[in-house]
Amino acid sequence: MTMDLATATSPAQDTTPARTARPRRYVMTCPEYFSVEYVINPWMDTSTPVDTGRAVAQWEALRQTYLDLGHTVDLVAPVAGLPDMVYAANGGMVVNGKAVVARFAYQERAAEAVAYAAWMADHGFAATETRHVNEGQGDLLLAGSMILAGHGFRTDRRAHHEIAEHLGMPLVGLELVDPRFYHLDTALAVLDDTTVAYYPPAFDEHSRTTLRELFPDAIEVATADAYVLGLNAVSDGLNVVLPAAATGFADQLRDNGFRPIGVDLSELLKGGGSVKCCTLEVHS
């Protein structure tokens, strides 16, 4: 038996992309007043007891994880009577010095927009309000130079044009069809400028086709991981902070050159949110 010299001496080529972390700036709100007092998504059940102290401890562990990774975390003070304010991602969208303030679909959350708009103004962001409902980074995810925009349950599709015009960026609409995945950030995670992970059954056929065309190398996540909100994750381009229960997704991330970091936000899951829901990113 003979063997080519090059084959004998060359190691197998590693085709896994090299990933690079970039420092990020996040905005968070402590769940001091977190509870499940009403039902506005399928995850919520007012009969389920909530341990607010445990929720605060889990949230603090998430905040510390970001700090340990070298990221900046700004805080917006919680407001009594707004139990969902911990889900800071829904407060708006901030890109390149411009901001869109949320207009919530449910009256129970409407006052949250006031608090996040005040933070934006205090930090010098040129903010605008939309005429139609938008729920911030719950449905608006930056992927490179474009915005992936969810609609179907919360954000009104008519708000997409307003948002694209104010931010001066192209926007791609994606329709959600499973109420369990009521926001885009529950069904899709942006991992870096050109890589996403998503759960195909959460989207209509046209949106699935769009995602395949835009991201042919996307990670498709299994039902078991999607159903623990595994895609409600935050990435700095290398490190991906995600719900600890999404073990299959964590394995997929490792196989694709990312570094998964699992955290337990099981108490906050009772309100229908996890890592990304608690994290509003300021995109510079």
N, C-alpha and C positions, 0 to 999 in steps of 0.2 A: 504494500500500500504506500503510495506517495502522497505528500502534502506540499502545497505551494508554500514557499518560504514566508511570503507576506502574511498568509493565513496563519501560519504557525507562530509568528512573532508579534502580530498585532492584536491587542485586546479588542473585545467586542465594543463597538462604538455606542456610546451613551447618547441617545437622542432626546433625553429629557431636557426641556428648556431650562436655562439658568434664570432663576427668579431673583429679583432685587427688591428689598424693602425700601420704602420712602417714608420719611417722617410725615405724620398726619396731624391734623387739628380736629378735635371732636368737641361736640357740645352734649352735655348730659344733665339730667335732672334726677335728683335723689327721690326714691319712691317713699318718701316720708308719709304720704297720705294714700298710698296705694291700697286699693281694695277692689272687689268686684261688686259694684252697686247696681249695675244695669247690664243688659245683654245687647251688644251691637255686633258681635261676630260669633261664629259657632264654637269658639274655644271657651267662651264665658258662661259661667253658671253661678248665679247668685247664691245657690245653696252650698257651694263649695267654700269651706273656711279658708281664709287667707291669713298667713302669718306675716304681718308687715315687718316685724323685726328681721325675720329670715330673708324677706325680699330685699331689705336694705343691705344686709350682709352680702347677699349674692351680687347685688348691684355694685357694692364697694369693691368686691373681688374683681369684677369686670373693669371698673375704673382703674384699679391698681395694675391689672394686666396691661392696659394701654400705656400707663406710665412706665412700667418696666420695659416695654418695647421701645421707649423713647418718644412716644407721642405726647402731644399737648391736649389737655382736657379742660375746657371751659365749663363752668357750671351756671345753670339757670335755676334760681331758687324755686322750690316747689310751692304751689299755692293750695291752701286748704279748699276742699270741695272739688278738686280736679284730680280724681284718683288715677286717671290714665296719663297724667302729664309726664310720668317717667318715660313714656315712649316718645322721646325727644325727636326721633327721625321724622315724625309726622308734622313737626312744627314749621317746616318750610324747606327751601332749597337755596343753597348759597354757592355761587360759582363766580370766580373772577371779580370779586367785589360787588357783585349784584346779588339780590336776594328776592325770592318769591315767598310771601307769607302764606301759610295754610289758610284755606277756607274749609272748615270741617263739614262733613256730611251730616253729622249728628249734633244736635244742640248741646248734648251733655259735654261735648269736648270743645265747643266754640270758643270759650274764654282762654283756652290754651294758646290760641293764635296771638292774643294780646301780649302775653308774657314773652313769647318768642320774637314777636315783632319789636318789642322794647329792647331785647338783647341785640337784635340786628341793628337797630338805630344807635344804640349805645356804642357799638363797635364799628360804626361808620359804613355800614352796608346800605347801598341804595335799594331799598325794598319796595316791592309793589304788591298790591292785592289783586287777585283775579276775580272776575265777575262770576265765574263758575267754580264749582267745588274742586279743590285739589287738596290732597293730604300729604304734601311735601315729599320727603324722601321715602315715605311708604310706597309711593307710586312713581317716583322720579329718581332714577339711578344713572349716574354719570359713567359712561363707558368710553374712555378715550376722549374724543372731541364731540361725541353725541350723547343725547339723553335718551335712555330707554324709559318709556312712559306707560304705566299700566292704566287700564280702565276696565270697567265692567261691574264693579261693586262700590267703590268709593269715589275716586277721582273721575270727574265728568270729562268725557272726551273733548268737549268744547273748550276746556281749559288748556288743552295742549297747545293750541295756536297762541294763546295769550302768553304762555310760559316761554315758548320758543322765541317769540317776538321780543320779550323783555330781556331774555338772557342772550339773544343773538346766536343761538346754537341750533343745529338740526336736531329734530326729535323724531323718534320712531315709536309709534303706538303699538301696544301689545294688549290683547284682550284676555282677561282672566275669566274662566268659566266655572271654576269650582269654588263655592263660597268659603270653604276651609282656607283657601288661599286668597283672601280678600284684598290684600295689597301685593304689589309686585315684589316687594322685598321679602315676602314669605315664600315665593316660588322661584326666585332668581337671585343669584349673588354675583356681583362683579368682582372678579379676582385680580385682574390687572387691566390695562387699557385695551387688551385684545382678547381676553379670556373670561368667559362666564361659566357658571354652573346653573342648571335649571331643572325643573320637574315638568316634563312635557305634558302630562295630563291636566295640569293647571291652566293650560292655554288652549284657545281655539285653534283650528287647523291652520288658518292663515298665519297666525302668530308663530306657530311652530315652524312653518315654512320659512318665515322671515328670520327666525333665530338660527335655523340651520344655514341659511345663506350668509348671514352676517358673521356667524361664529361656527365654522365647520368643525373646529376642534373643541367645542364646548363639552363640558362634563355633564352628562345626564344622570341625575340622582334618582335612586330607587325610592319606592313608596315608603319603606320603613324609615328612611332618613327624612324624607319630606314631611312625614306625619309627626315628627317631633320638632318641626320648624328648623330642621338642620340647615336649610338655605338662608335662614335669617342670620347671616354671617357678615363679618367685617374683615376686609383684607387690606394690607398695606403693600401688596405686590409680592410678598413672600410669606409672611405670617398671616394665617387665616384664623381668626377667633370665631368659634362656632359652638353651638350647643353640644355639650359633652356626650349626649345620647346618640348623636349622629355618627356612629362609629364607622359605618360603611362609607359615608362621604369623606370622613377623615382619611380612610385608606386610599380613596380615589385622589384626594389632594396630595398625599405623599407620592403616589405614583406619577403625579404630574409636576413634581418639583416644588410643591408648596409645603409649608410647615404648619400643620393644623395645631391649634391650641384650644382644647375643649374647656368650657366653663359651664357651671351649673346655674341656670336661671329658671329652674323648675317652678319657683313660686311666681315669677312674673309671667310664665307661660299660661297661668290661669286667666290672665287678661288677654291672651292671644298675641303675646309678643316675646321676643328673645333678644339676642345680641344686637342685631341691626336696629330693631325697633327702639332700643335704648340709646342709639348713637346717631346723632346728626353730624355728618361730616361737613367741614368747611373746606370747599375745594378752591385752592388758590391757582 
